[in-house]
Amino acid sequence: MRQGKLLTFAFLAMQCMMAVAQDYHPLVVEGKQWKEYSEISWLNRYEYTYTIFGDTVIDGEQYHKLYIEYTIFVRPDIGEGNVFYTQPKVFFAGLQEQDGRVYIHQYDKKRQFYDFTLNEGDIAFENDDYLQRVVKVDTIAVNGILRRRLLLSEYEKGQSVMGEATGYWVEGIGGSRGLENPSDWFDIGSGHYLTECIEDGRRIFTKDDFTAPAYNQDDGGWNPKADVNGDGTVDVADIATIISVMSGGSPLPSEGAGTAADVNGDGVVDVADVATIISIMAAK
């Protein structure tokens, strides 16, 4: 009886959550954090944290305040990895978001920061010598949330594309090169990059999620791991299996339930795994 009530409650709750799963997910959210890593210098490595905290008025407009803090370490391969310098949290910029576009006010100037409404072929950034163009737009499902992803490539003006995708923008997250570097590219995974994004105290995105397989709406985004009970179908029975694991039920026969029921691969069996399956079912 207890398990049945738990299943019913979880299913209804997740249906409500996933009913809006394909809505726009904002980047500018109070308390949101971005953690980043940099090894551009041959001597040191850097760890950054950006946090949205509070709001303010700049030039008559409302902004959320973005703070930065960072630590510089001596690289362990040439030293003992000791902390070289720590910068306490300080104000970095004002952020504002309207209709899928994010604006930043920094150095006494407002400019567009991200535009998640761009489509294939649109220009994301341009200067005298180079431009960055959207070469592909798709959707990825991360922790049960569907997010729009833009793949960008850098062109030299007057020449063909310089390689394939050089970076990603993801709705509600920012860029693969870090929040503050939407138009600053090296090869993907090199130099400076986002390591994780945290919202409401929960990790919602990591650097590996930028290259997640595209969500396929034609087949409902089905993937073998979502078929938790192994019956060849992603349905309510898989949700029931996860709820059983959450409520202390027996492990699955094929493998440990803690592994099989962790559909989103975040190391925890919880309602986020139920949400992932519901999002797949809803798209069928």
C-alpha positions in Angstrom: 0.0 0.0 0.0 2.8 2.4 1.0 4.7 1.7 -2.2 1.5 2.2 -4.3 0.9 5.6 -2.7 4.5 6.6 -3.3 4.3 5.6 -6.9 1.0 7.5 -7.5 2.4 10.6 -5.8 5.7 10.5 -7.7 4.0 9.9 -11.0 1.6 12.8 -10.7 4.3 15.1 -9.4 6.6 14.3 -12.3 3.8 14.7 -14.8 3.3 18.2 -13.6 7.0 18.9 -13.7 7.6 17.4 -17.2 4.5 19.1 -18.6 6.7 22.2 -18.7 10.0 20.4 -19.4 10.2 21.8 -22.9 9.6 25.4 -21.8 12.4 27.8 -21.9 14.8 27.5 -18.9 16.4 30.8 -17.9 20.1 31.3 -17.3 19.6 34.1 -14.8 18.4 32.5 -11.6 19.0 33.7 -8.1 21.7 31.6 -6.3 22.8 29.9 -9.5 26.5 29.0 -9.7 29.0 28.1 -12.4 32.3 26.4 -11.6 35.1 26.7 -14.1 38.6 25.4 -14.6 41.5 27.1 -16.5 45.0 26.0 -17.4 45.8 28.6 -20.0 49.0 29.5 -18.1 51.8 27.0 -18.4 52.6 27.6 -14.7 49.3 27.8 -12.9 45.8 26.5 -12.9 42.8 28.4 -11.9 39.4 27.5 -10.4 36.6 30.0 -10.7 33.1 30.3 -9.2 30.5 32.6 -10.5 27.4 33.2 -8.4 24.2 35.2 -8.9 23.2 36.9 -5.7 20.8 39.8 -5.2 19.8 42.5 -7.6 20.6 46.1 -8.4 19.6 49.0 -10.6 22.1 50.2 -13.2 21.3 53.1 -15.5 17.6 52.8 -14.5 17.4 49.1 -15.4 17.0 46.1 -13.1 19.9 43.6 -13.1 20.8 40.5 -11.1 24.3 40.8 -9.6 27.0 38.3 -10.7 29.9 37.7 -8.4 33.2 36.1 -9.1 35.7 34.3 -6.8 38.8 32.3 -7.8 41.9 30.5 -6.6 45.2 30.1 -8.3 47.2 26.9 -7.7 50.7 26.0 -8.7 50.4 23.1 -11.1 51.0 19.8 -9.4 53.4 18.6 -12.1 55.8 21.3 -11.3 55.2 21.9 -7.6 53.2 20.7 -4.7 49.9 22.2 -5.8 49.9 24.9 -3.1 47.5 27.7 -3.3 49.2 30.7 -4.8 46.4 33.3 -4.5 42.8 33.4 -3.5 40.4 36.1 -4.7 37.4 36.5 -2.3 34.0 37.0 -3.8 33.6 40.4 -5.6 31.0 41.9 -7.9 31.7 41.0 -11.5 28.8 42.3 -13.6 25.0 42.8 -13.8 22.9 40.2 -15.7 19.5 40.7 -17.3 17.4 38.2 -19.3 14.6 38.9 -21.7 12.9 36.6 -24.2 15.8 34.1 -24.5 18.5 36.8 -24.7 20.9 37.5 -21.8 22.5 40.9 -21.4 25.5 41.9 -19.3 26.3 45.3 -17.9 30.1 45.5 -17.3 32.7 48.3 -17.5 29.9 50.9 -17.7 28.4 49.3 -20.8 25.5 47.0 -21.6 25.9 44.4 -24.3 24.2 41.2 -25.4 25.8 38.2 -23.7 24.0 35.2 -25.1 21.1 34.7 -27.5 19.5 31.3 -27.2 16.9 32.1 -29.8 19.4 32.0 -32.7 18.9 29.4 -35.5 21.2 27.6 -37.9 23.1 30.1 -40.1 22.7 33.0 -37.7 25.8 35.0 -36.6 26.5 34.7 -32.8 29.5 37.0 -32.8 31.4 39.1 -35.2 34.5 41.4 -35.3 36.7 42.8 -38.0 38.4 39.5 -38.8 36.2 36.6 -37.6 32.6 35.7 -37.0 31.0 32.8 -35.2 28.0 31.2 -36.8 25.4 28.7 -35.6 26.0 25.6 -37.6 23.5 23.3 -35.8 20.6 23.6 -33.4 19.3 20.6 -31.5 17.9 19.5 -28.1 19.6 17.5 -25.3 18.0 15.9 -22.3 20.0 16.4 -19.1 18.7 15.3 -15.7 15.1 15.1 -17.1 15.2 18.6 -18.5 15.1 19.3 -22.3 17.5 22.2 -23.2 18.1 23.8 -26.6 21.8 23.5 -27.7 23.6 25.6 -30.3 26.7 24.4 -32.0 28.9 27.2 -33.1 31.9 27.4 -35.5 34.4 30.2 -36.0 35.0 31.4 -39.5 37.6 33.7 -40.9 35.8 36.3 -43.0 36.0 35.4 -46.7 37.0 31.8 -46.0 35.2 28.6 -45.3 34.4 27.2 -41.9 37.5 26.6 -39.7 36.9 23.0 -38.7 33.7 21.7 -37.1 32.0 23.0 -34.0 34.3 25.0 -31.8 31.9 25.5 -29.0 28.4 25.1 -27.6 25.8 27.3 -26.0 23.1 25.5 -24.0 19.9 27.2 -22.9 20.0 28.1 -19.2 23.6 27.1 -18.8 25.8 29.2 -21.0 28.9 28.3 -23.0 31.2 25.4 -23.0 34.2 27.8 -22.6 32.7 29.2 -19.4 29.9 31.5 -18.6 31.9 34.7 -19.2 33.4 33.5 -22.5 30.5 33.2 -25.0 32.6 34.3 -27.9 36.1 33.2 -26.9 37.0 29.9 -28.4 39.8 27.4 -28.4 39.4 23.7 -29.3 36.6 22.2 -27.3 37.8 20.9 -23.9 41.0 22.9 -23.9 42.1 26.0 -22.0 39.2 27.3 -20.0 36.0 25.5 -19.6 32.9 25.1 -17.5 33.1 22.1 -15.1 29.6 22.2 -13.6 26.5 24.4 -13.1 24.5 24.4 -9.8 21.0 25.5 -9.3 19.0 25.3 -6.0 21.9 23.5 -4.5 21.8 20.7 -7.1 24.3 20.0 -9.9 22.2 20.4 -13.1 24.9 20.3 -15.7 28.6 19.3 -16.2 31.1 19.8 -19.0 30.4 16.3 -20.4 26.7 17.3 -21.0 27.7 19.8 -23.7 28.4 16.8 -26.0 25.5 14.6 -25.0 23.7 12.8 -27.8 20.9 14.9 -29.3 17.4 14.1 -28.0 15.5 12.4 -30.8 11.8 13.3 -30.6 11.0 11.0 -33.5 11.6 7.9 -31.3 10.8 9.7 -28.1 14.5 10.0 -27.1 14.5 6.3 -26.2 17.8 4.9 -25.0 18.6 1.4 -23.6 19.3 2.7 -20.1 15.8 4.2 -19.8 14.4 0.6 -20.1 15.2 0.0 -16.5 13.4 -3.4 -16.2 14.7 -4.6 -19.5 11.4 -5.5 -21.1 12.1 -3.6 -24.4 9.7 -0.7 -23.6 10.1 2.6 -21.8 6.9 2.9 -19.8 5.3 3.3 -16.4 6.7 -0.1 -15.4 10.2 1.4 -15.5 9.0 4.2 -13.2 7.6 1.6 -10.8 11.0 -0.1 -10.8 12.8 3.1 -9.9 10.2 3.9 -7.1 10.8 0.4 -5.8 14.5 1.0 -5.6 13.9 4.4 -3.9 11.6 2.8 -1.3 14.1 0.0 -0.5 12.9 -2.7 -2.9 15.0 -5.6 -4.1 17.9 -5.1 -6.6 17.2 -5.8 -10.3 18.2 -9.3 -11.4 20.5 -8.2 -14.1 22.6 -5.7 -12.2 22.6 -3.7 -9.0 19.5 -1.6 -8.8 21.5 1.4 -7.8 23.2 1.3 -11.2 20.3 0.3 -13.4 17.8 2.7 -11.9 20.2 5.7 -12.1 18.9 6.6 -15.5 20.4 10.0 -15.8 23.8 8.8 -14.5 24.2 11.4 -11.7 25.1 8.7 -9.2 21.8 9.0 -7.3 18.5 7.2 -7.7 15.8 9.8 -7.1 12.9 11.7 -8.7 15.2 13.1 -11.4 15.5 9.6 -12.8 11.7 9.3 -12.8 11.5 12.7 -14.5 13.9 11.5 -17.2 11.7 8.6 -18.1 8.5 10.7 -18.0 10.1 13.1 -20.5 10.9 10.3 -22.8 7.4 8.9 -22.6 5.8 12.3 -23.1 7.7 12.9 -26.3 6.5 9.7 -27.9 
